[in-house]
Amino acid sequence: MKPLIVLVLVFGFVCPSLYATPGPDQKHIDKIKKKVNQCIEKGSRVSMETYDDRKLQGKISEAGVDNFVLTNEGRSTTLAYEEIKKIKSPLDQRTKRAIALAIVTGGLIGLTAVGLSQD
């Protein structure tokens, strides 16, 4: 009976730590800080996911050393950099236009090359 109790206690202490999600390392935190600063400079909207599976979106209004403020529809939320799992900002219109122009130009050059090779 004692070995069974010991086994249950050992698994009780070890197994939860196996399933726990690890916290972010310093490299990940620095990456999030850099992305937050880029979004502040551009003034772009962001969407993010936290380690506790919350999905948030809005504009970052200010950033500090340990946290930043996300504002959406007049509501502000202060978040620590350590809480953020992923952060994304959509492409701005200027970048989208540049990509579309590059695709169209490449297609025209390709069609011209095909047309010239058939002659």
N, C-alpha and C positions, 0 to 999 in steps of 0.2 A: 504494500500500500504506500509506503514511504517513497519508493522510486517513482510511482505514478504521480504523486503530489509534487515531487521535485521536477519531474518532466513537465507538468502543467505550468508550474511557476516559471521555469526556464523559458518555455515557449511564450508565456504571457508577457515576459519582459523583452524578449528578443524579436518576436514577430512584428509588433507594432513599429519598431524602428526600421524594419525591412520595407514596410509599406509606406512609410512617411516620405513625403516629397522633400528632397533636399532644398535647402535655402540657396539663394544665389551666391555665387562667388564674387570677388571684387572685380574681376574682369567683366562680368555681366552687368554689374552695377555701373561701372564706368561707361559701358556701351549705352545703357539706358540714359545716363546723364548727358552723354553726347547727343543722343537723338532728341532729348527734351530741349537742349539748347538750340539745336537746329530748327526745331519746330517753333520755338519762340521767335527766332530771327526771321523766319519765313511768315509767321503768323498763320500757319496752316492748322487745319483741324486734324485731330488724331483719334485713333481707336486703339484701345489697349485691353489687355487681359491680365488680371492679377493672379497670384498663386492660389488664392482662395476661389478661383473660377468666376470672379465678377468680370463682366464685360462693360467697359466704360468708353465714352467718346465725348469730345468737346474740344475746346481750345485751351492751351496751357497759358495761363495769364502771368505767372511768376514762378521762379525757381530759386531755391535756396541750396545750401550745402547738403542737407540731408533729405529734403522733400521738395515737392512742387505743388502748385495749385491748378487743378483742372476745372474749367468753368464750362457749363452747358446749360443753356436756357435760364440764365440768372442764378443757377445754383453752383456753389463752389465746393470742391472736395479737395482736401489736402491729402496727398499720398506720399509715402516714403518710396525712394528709389528701390529699396529692397522688396517692396510688395509687387513690383511689376514683372510679369513673366515675358510679355510681348508688347511692343508698341509699334504702330504703323501709322504713316501719314500718306494719304493718297497723293498721286502726282498732281502738280498744279497744271493749269491749262496751257501754260507756255511750254512745258516739257511734253505734254501730250501732243501739241501741235508739231513740235520738232520731230517727235518720233513718227507721226503720221506723214510728215513731209519727207522724211528719210525713206520710209517704206515706198511711198509713191515715186520718188525719184529713182530708187533702186529698181522698181518695177519697170519704169520707162526706159532706163538704161538697158535692162535685161531684154525687153522687147525690141529695142533698137539693135542690140547685138544679134539677136536671133534673126531679125529681118535682114541684116547685112550679111549674115553667114549663109542665108539661103540664096543670095544673088550670085 
